[in-house]
Amino acid sequence: MRSIQIRSGSSLKLMRFSALGLLLAVSSVTSVWAKDELPVENAVLTHAPQVPPPISRDHPAKVIVNVDTIELVGQLSDGVDYVFWTFNGAVPGTMIRVREGDLIEFHLNNHPDSKMPHNIDLHAVTGPGGGATSSFTAPGHTTQFSFTALNPGLFVYHCATAPVGMHIANGMYGLILVEPKEGLPKVDREFYIMQSEFYTKGDFGEGGLRPFDMAEAISENPDYVVFNGSTNSLLGKNAIHAKTGETVRMYVGNGGPNLVSSFHVIGEIFDTVWVEGGTLANHNVQTTLVPAGGAAIVEFKVEVPGDLHLVDHSIFRAFNKGALGTLTVSGDEDLMVYSGQQSDGIYLPEGGATQSVNGGVPEPAAPVAKNKEEKMLFGQRIYERNCMACHQENGKGLPGAFPPLAGSDYLLSDPKHAIDVLLDGLSGEITVNGVGYNGVMPAVSLDDQSVANVLTFVLNTWNNNGGEITPEEVAEHRAAK
């Protein structure tokens, strides 16, 4: 028998081991030494919707992660600003990607201009507070702690300084991916998507700098439910892109702080879902639940071109509170997978009565546009929500059913006709560019500013001949009815 001395606190204890025990002890000590000899690298951190590159090494490393907490004013929606509390200056915070078995040396730096102390709870950490107890950081200070990434998966991180809910609700959350040792299957595109809620004093769309509303947060009644920190983060010029035949993987997190997400991509089926960001894989899934403080990895192949819309399928959150994004797919058609429209006809079993969108309940007040360009931008958002399904993205309408707005002689001969159509709806036969239409246009409950915005957008799009409608003109028409 042989003996080995092991230091325990300040005392030395003589312990005897069998040959097997000695082997295990030496193995354990060797693994500790190996940690000290690990190669060192700085983590690549990316802002949403970008994802850090896959891990190419086949061994653990010591990974240095630097994260700054920054409080700043940013845009929550058109004309709506908010004081965000952030990790690395964005909502969500930058995505972190490491490998199972890596030793993470984490540095949290609280900007000197911050008004609040902050910390970080990473759900990938095994230890008190997920790191929060070791990272309480006052403004102008920096803290450090280390942890080993023991479990593979996709994990949320967030601030856990009291009041915890307020720090999260102000934007302090993000994702950390711990790749399994064997790596993840290769895909063509990866995206970082994170849903969350914002609770503001004032209604959805109410302009200006909006403060946090604790009462709304406690009652779990958000004004905004969004992807990646704002209503427009994944729309228009911010849409994400793929090509037909490519495989797309989305790392989807839910910062909460309160609501469960029903994540869905309209026009796609998830080939694989790693449920709750873990190792359980489900297949052929239409919608997956992502709990507050949880995550999921979804993967699918895109077969046909077009716009696929990302939504929380608690659907009013998507179209009325902002949880809406676009994946634009380019490439060749496959008519066997999806034909597009093959026929169209008029079907009006309810008769000719003019209907009303929203049951006559007006939408929230539109932000006040400072100039024509802003008016068109705000009007485009209204068009996408209320008009595009019938009149189409290109403004050409649907032959035999919905008249065009692009080059419409009915509209352009007297744009003020359109004010009455939006306010009152329209039924009966009309002629547009020599073609007869006999359908129903429902009245849309918009305020004067919104009507002016959307009509100005229409008048200046699709090579129409321009012009501008003012809220005052809309108010005159409304008063004259």
C-alpha positions in Angstrom: 0.0 0.0 0.0 1.2 3.6 -0.7 0.2 6.9 0.8 -0.5 10.4 -0.5 -0.8 13.7 1.4 -3.7 16.0 0.5 -4.1 19.5 2.0 -7.5 20.1 3.6 -7.8 23.8 4.8 -4.6 24.5 6.8 -4.0 20.9 8.0 -2.3 17.9 6.3 -4.1 14.6 6.5 -2.4 11.3 5.7 -4.7 9.1 3.7 -4.2 5.6 2.5 -5.6 4.4 -0.8 -5.9 1.1 -2.5 -4.5 1.0 -6.0 -7.9 1.9 -7.4 -8.3 4.7 -4.9 -4.9 6.1 -5.8 -5.8 6.0 -9.5 -9.0 8.0 -8.9 -7.2 10.5 -6.7 -4.5 11.1 -9.2 -7.0 11.5 -12.0 -9.0 14.1 -10.0 -5.9 16.1 -9.2 -4.7 15.9 -12.8 -8.1 17.3 -14.0 -7.6 20.3 -11.7 -4.1 20.9 -13.0 -5.5 20.6 -16.6 -7.8 23.5 -15.8 -4.8 25.7 -15.1 -3.3 24.7 -18.4 -6.3 25.3 -20.6 -5.8 27.4 -23.7 -7.3 30.8 -23.2 -9.6 32.6 -25.7 -11.9 35.6 -25.6 -15.5 34.9 -26.2 -17.0 36.1 -29.5 -20.2 38.0 -28.5 -22.9 39.0 -31.0 -25.9 41.3 -31.0 -29.3 39.8 -32.0 -30.2 38.5 -34.5 -26.6 37.5 -35.2 -25.1 34.3 -33.6 -21.5 33.7 -32.6 -19.7 31.1 -34.8 -19.9 27.4 -34.0 -17.2 26.0 -31.7 -14.6 24.3 -33.9 -12.2 22.9 -31.2 -12.6 19.4 -29.7 -11.2 20.2 -26.2 -12.2 22.6 -23.4 -10.8 26.1 -23.0 -10.7 28.9 -20.6 -13.1 31.5 -22.1 -13.0 35.1 -21.1 -16.3 36.9 -21.2 -16.6 40.6 -20.8 -20.1 42.2 -20.4 -20.9 45.8 -19.7 -24.1 47.0 -18.0 -25.2 50.2 -19.7 -28.4 52.3 -19.1 -29.4 54.2 -22.2 -32.4 55.7 -24.1 -33.5 53.7 -27.2 -36.5 53.2 -29.5 -39.2 50.8 -28.3 -41.6 51.6 -31.3 -42.2 54.3 -33.9 -42.0 57.6 -32.0 -41.7 55.8 -28.6 -38.5 55.9 -26.5 -37.6 54.0 -23.4 -34.8 54.0 -20.8 -33.4 50.5 -21.4 -31.1 48.8 -18.9 -28.8 46.6 -21.0 -26.0 44.1 -21.2 -23.5 45.4 -23.7 -25.7 48.2 -24.9 -28.5 46.3 -26.5 -31.8 44.4 -25.8 -31.4 41.5 -25.6 -27.8 41.4 -24.4 -25.1 39.9 -26.6 -25.3 36.1 -27.2 -22.5 34.0 -25.6 -21.4 30.7 -27.1 -19.2 28.2 -25.3 -18.5 24.5 -25.2 -19.5 21.9 -22.6 -16.6 21.6 -20.2 -15.2 25.1 -20.8 -14.1 27.2 -17.8 -15.7 30.6 -18.1 -14.0 33.6 -16.6 -16.8 36.2 -16.4 -16.2 39.9 -16.0 -19.2 42.2 -15.3 -18.5 45.9 -15.7 -21.0 48.5 -14.6 -20.7 51.7 -16.6 -19.8 54.7 -14.4 -22.9 56.6 -15.8 -25.3 53.9 -14.5 -27.7 54.9 -11.8 -28.2 51.4 -10.5 -26.1 48.4 -9.3 -26.4 45.3 -11.5 -25.4 41.7 -11.4 -26.0 38.6 -13.6 -27.7 35.3 -13.2 -26.7 32.8 -15.9 -29.0 29.8 -16.0 -26.0 27.8 -17.3 -24.2 28.2 -14.0 -24.2 25.6 -11.3 -23.7 27.7 -8.1 -25.5 30.2 -5.8 -27.6 32.7 -7.8 -26.3 31.5 -11.1 -23.4 33.9 -10.5 -25.6 36.7 -9.1 -24.2 36.4 -5.6 -20.6 36.9 -7.0 -21.3 39.6 -9.4 -23.1 42.4 -7.6 -21.5 45.4 -9.2 -21.9 49.1 -8.3 -21.7 51.8 -10.9 -18.1 52.3 -12.0 -17.0 49.0 -10.6 -16.1 45.6 -12.2 -16.5 42.1 -10.7 -15.2 38.7 -11.7 -16.2 35.0 -11.1 -15.6 31.7 -12.8 -17.7 28.6 -13.5 -17.5 25.5 -15.5 -20.2 24.9 -18.2 -21.3 21.4 -16.9 -24.5 21.1 -18.9 -25.1 21.5 -22.6 -28.1 23.5 -23.7 -29.5 27.0 -24.5 -29.9 29.1 -21.4 -31.2 32.5 -20.4 -29.2 35.0 -18.5 -30.6 38.1 -16.7 -30.0 40.6 -14.0 -31.0 39.5 -10.6 -30.6 42.7 -8.6 -33.6 43.8 -6.5 -36.2 44.5 -7.7 -35.4 41.6 -10.0 -38.6 42.0 -12.1 -37.9 45.6 -12.8 -34.3 44.9 -14.0 -35.5 42.2 -16.3 -38.5 44.3 -17.5 -36.1 47.1 -18.5 -34.2 44.8 -20.8 -31.5 42.9 -18.9 -31.5 39.4 -20.4 -29.9 37.4 -23.1 -28.9 33.9 -24.1 -25.8 31.7 -23.5 -25.4 28.6 -25.6 -23.4 25.7 -24.2 -22.6 23.4 -27.2 -22.4 19.7 -26.4 -18.8 18.2 -26.6 -19.6 16.6 -29.9 -20.9 19.9 -31.4 -24.2 20.7 -33.1 -25.2 19.6 -36.6 -24.1 22.1 -39.3 -26.8 24.4 -40.7 -26.8 27.2 -43.3 -28.3 30.0 -41.1 -28.4 30.7 -37.4 -30.4 33.5 -35.8 -30.8 34.8 -32.2 -34.4 35.7 -31.3 -35.6 36.8 -27.9 -39.1 37.7 -26.8 -40.0 39.9 -23.9 -42.5 42.4 -22.6 -42.4 46.1 -21.7 -44.7 47.8 -19.2 -45.0 51.6 -19.8 -47.1 54.4 -18.5 -49.4 55.1 -21.4 -50.9 52.9 -24.1 -49.3 51.1 -27.0 -47.9 53.6 -29.5 -48.2 56.6 -27.2 -45.3 58.7 -28.2 -42.4 60.3 -26.4 -40.2 58.9 -23.6 -42.3 56.4 -21.7 -41.4 55.4 -18.1 -41.7 52.0 -16.6 -45.1 51.1 -14.9 -44.7 48.8 -11.9 -48.4 48.4 -11.4 -48.8 47.1 -15.0 -45.9 44.7 -14.5 -47.3 43.3 -11.3 -50.7 42.7 -13.0 -48.9 41.1 -16.0 -50.6 43.4 -18.5 -47.8 44.6 -20.9 -48.3 47.3 -23.5 -45.6 45.8 -25.7 -44.6 42.2 -26.4 -41.7 42.2 -28.8 -38.8 40.3 -30.4 -35.3 41.6 -29.8 -36.2 44.7 -27.9 -38.5 46.7 -30.2 -41.6 46.4 -32.4 -39.5 46.9 -35.6 -36.4 44.9 -34.8 -37.2 42.1 -37.4 -39.4 44.0 -39.8 -38.7 45.9 -43.1 -35.0 46.6 -43.5 -34.4 44.6 -40.3 -35.9 41.4 -41.6 -33.7 38.3 -41.5 -33.0 36.4 -44.8 -32.5 32.9 -46.1 -32.5 31.1 -49.5 -34.6 28.1 -50.6 -33.0 24.8 -49.8 -31.2 26.2 -46.7 -31.6 24.9 -43.2 -32.3 27.6 -40.6 -31.7 27.3 -36.9 -33.2 29.8 -34.4 -32.1 30.1 -30.9 -35.3 31.4 -29.2 -35.3 32.8 -25.7 -38.0 34.4 -23.5 -36.8 37.1 -21.2 -40.3 37.5 -19.8 -40.5 38.7 -17.2 -44.1 37.3 -17.0 -45.6 35.7 -20.2 -45.1 32.3 -21.8 -44.4 32.5 -25.5 -46.2 30.4 -28.1 -43.4 30.7 -30.8 -44.5 30.0 -34.4 -43.3 30.8 -37.9 -46.2 31.3 -40.2 -45.7 29.1 -43.3 -43.2 26.7 -41.8 -43.1 23.6 -39.7 -40.2 23.0 -37.3 -38.4 19.9 -38.4 -36.7 19.7 -35.0 -37.3 21.4 -31.7 -34.9 21.0 -28.8 -37.5 21.4 -26.1 -36.8 24.1 -23.5 -33.3 24.4 -24.9 -32.2 21.0 -23.6 -31.3 17.7 -25.2 -34.8 16.3 -25.8 -35.6 16.6 -29.5 -39.2 16.8 -30.9 -40.0 16.7 -34.6 -42.7 18.1 -37.0 -43.8 20.8 -34.5 -46.1 23.7 -35.5 -45.8 25.9 -32.3 -43.5 25.5 -29.3 -43.9 26.9 -25.9 -41.0 28.9 -24.5 -41.5 29.7 -20.8 -40.5 33.0 -19.2 -36.8 32.5 -18.3 -36.5 29.6 -20.8 -35.5 28.9 -24.3 -35.9 26.6 -27.3 -33.9 25.7 -30.4 -35.9 25.3 -33.5 -34.7 24.1 -36.9 -36.3 23.9 -40.3 -35.6 23.8 -44.0 -37.1 26.5 -46.2 -38.4 25.1 -49.5 -40.2 28.0 -51.2 -39.6 31.7 -51.4 -41.7 34.4 -49.7 -42.1 36.2 -46.4 -42.4 33.9 -43.4 -43.6 35.7 -40.3 -42.3 35.0 -36.8 -45.1 35.5 -34.2 -46.1 34.7 -30.7 -49.3 32.8 -31.5 -51.1 34.3 -28.6 -51.9 36.3 -31.7 -53.0 39.7 -30.4 -49.5 40.0 -29.0 -48.2 39.7 -32.6 -50.5 42.2 -34.5 -51.4 44.5 -31.6 -48.4 44.5 -29.2 -45.4 44.0 -31.5 -44.3 40.3 -31.4 -43.9 40.1 -35.1 -40.9 39.5 -37.4 -40.1 38.5 -41.0 -37.8 35.8 -42.4 -37.6 36.7 -46.1 -36.8 33.7 -48.3 -35.4 34.1 -51.8 -34.9 31.5 -54.5 -36.8 29.3 -57.0 -40.4 28.4 -56.7 -41.5 24.8 -56.1 -45.1 24.6 -57.2 -45.5 21.1 -55.9 -44.7 22.2 -52.4 -46.8 25.4 -52.7 -48.8 26.5 -55.7 -49.7 30.0 -54.8 -53.2 31.2 -55.6 -54.9 29.1 -58.3 -58.3 30.7 -58.5 -60.3 33.5 -57.0 -64.0 34.5 -56.9 -66.5 36.7 -55.0 -68.2 35.2 -52.1 -70.4 37.4 -49.9 -72.9 35.2 -48.0 -73.3 37.9 -45.3 -74.7 40.4 -47.9 -73.6 43.9 -48.8 -73.6 45.5 -45.4 -70.4 47.5 -44.7 -68.4 45.9 -41.9 -66.0 47.5 -39.4 -62.6 46.3 -38.4 -62.1 46.3 -34.5 -65.9 46.6 -34.0 -65.6 50.4 -34.1 -63.0 50.4 -31.3 -60.2 52.8 -32.4 -56.6 51.7 -32.5 -54.2 53.4 -30.1 -53.3 56.9 -31.0 -50.6 57.2 -33.7 -47.3 58.9 -32.9 -47.2 62.4 -34.3 -45.0 62.6 -37.4 -42.5 65.4 -37.5 -42.3 65.4 -41.3 -43.5 63.6 -44.4 -40.9 60.9 -44.3 -41.9 59.9 -40.7 -45.6 60.1 -41.8 -44.8 57.5 -44.6 -42.9 55.3 -42.2 -45.7 55.2 -39.7 -48.2 54.8 -42.5 -46.4 51.8 -43.8 -46.8 50.1 -40.4 -50.5 50.7 -40.5 -50.7 49.4 -44.1 -48.9 46.2 -43.2 -51.3 45.6 -40.3 -54.6 46.5 -41.8 -54.4 46.7 -45.6 -51.8 44.5 -47.1 -53.7 41.2 -46.9 -56.2 42.5 -49.5 -54.3 45.1 -51.5 -51.0 43.2 -51.4 -47.5 44.2 -50.6 -47.1 45.6 -54.2 -50.4 47.6 -54.0 -51.8 45.7 -57.0 -54.7 44.1 -55.2 -56.3 40.8 -56.3 -57.9 40.6 -59.7 -61.6 40.5 -59.6 -61.7 40.9 -55.8 -59.7 43.8 -54.4 -58.8 46.9 -56.6 -55.3 48.1 -56.9 -53.9 51.1 -55.0 -50.9 51.3 -57.3 -51.7 53.5 -60.2 -55.4 53.6 -59.2 -57.4 56.3 -61.2 -60.1 56.0 -58.6 -57.7 57.0 -55.8 -55.4 59.4 -57.6 -58.1 61.4 -59.3 -59.2 62.6 -55.9 -57.2 61.2 -53.0 -59.7 62.6 -50.5 -62.2 59.9 -51.7 -60.0 57.5 -49.8 -60.5 59.4 -46.5 -64.2 58.7 -46.7 -63.5 55.0 -47.6 -61.4 54.5 -44.6 -63.8 56.3 -42.2 -67.0 54.8 -43.5 -66.1 51.7 -45.5 -67.3 51.0 -49.0 -69.8 48.6 -50.6 -71.2 48.4 -54.1 -69.8 48.5 -57.5 -66.9 50.8 -58.4 -64.6 51.0 -61.5 -60.9 51.2 -61.1 -58.7 51.6 -64.2 -61.6 50.4 -66.4 -62.3 47.3 -64.3 -65.4 46.8 -62.3 -65.2 45.6 -58.6 -68.2 44.8 -56.5 -67.1 44.0 -53.0 -67.0 45.2 -49.4 -64.3 47.4 -47.9 -64.7 47.5 -44.1 -64.4 50.7 -42.2 -61.1 50.8 -40.2 -61.1 52.4 -36.8 -58.1 54.7 -37.1 -57.6 58.1 -35.6 -57.0 61.2 -37.8 -53.2 61.0 -37.6 -53.2 57.3 -38.6 -55.6 57.9 -41.5 -53.3 60.7 -42.7 -50.2 58.6 -42.3 -51.4 55.5 -44.2 -52.9 57.5 -47.1 -49.7 59.6 -47.4 -47.8 56.3 -47.6 -50.1 55.0 -50.3 -49.9 58.2 -52.4 -46.1 58.1 -52.4 -45.5 54.4 -53.0 -45.6 52.1 -56.1 -44.9 55.1 -58.4 -48.0 56.9 -57.4 -47.9 60.6 -58.1 -47.4 61.8 -54.5 -49.2 64.1 -52.3 -49.9 64.4 -48.6 -53.0 64.1 -46.4 -53.1 66.0 -43.1 -54.8 65.1 -39.9 -56.8 68.3 -40.2 -58.2 67.2 -43.6 -59.3 63.9 -42.0 -60.9 65.7 -39.1 -62.9 67.9 -41.5 -64.2 64.9 -43.3 -65.1 63.2 -40.1 -67.0 66.3 -38.8 -68.9 66.6 -42.1 -70.4 63.1 -41.9 
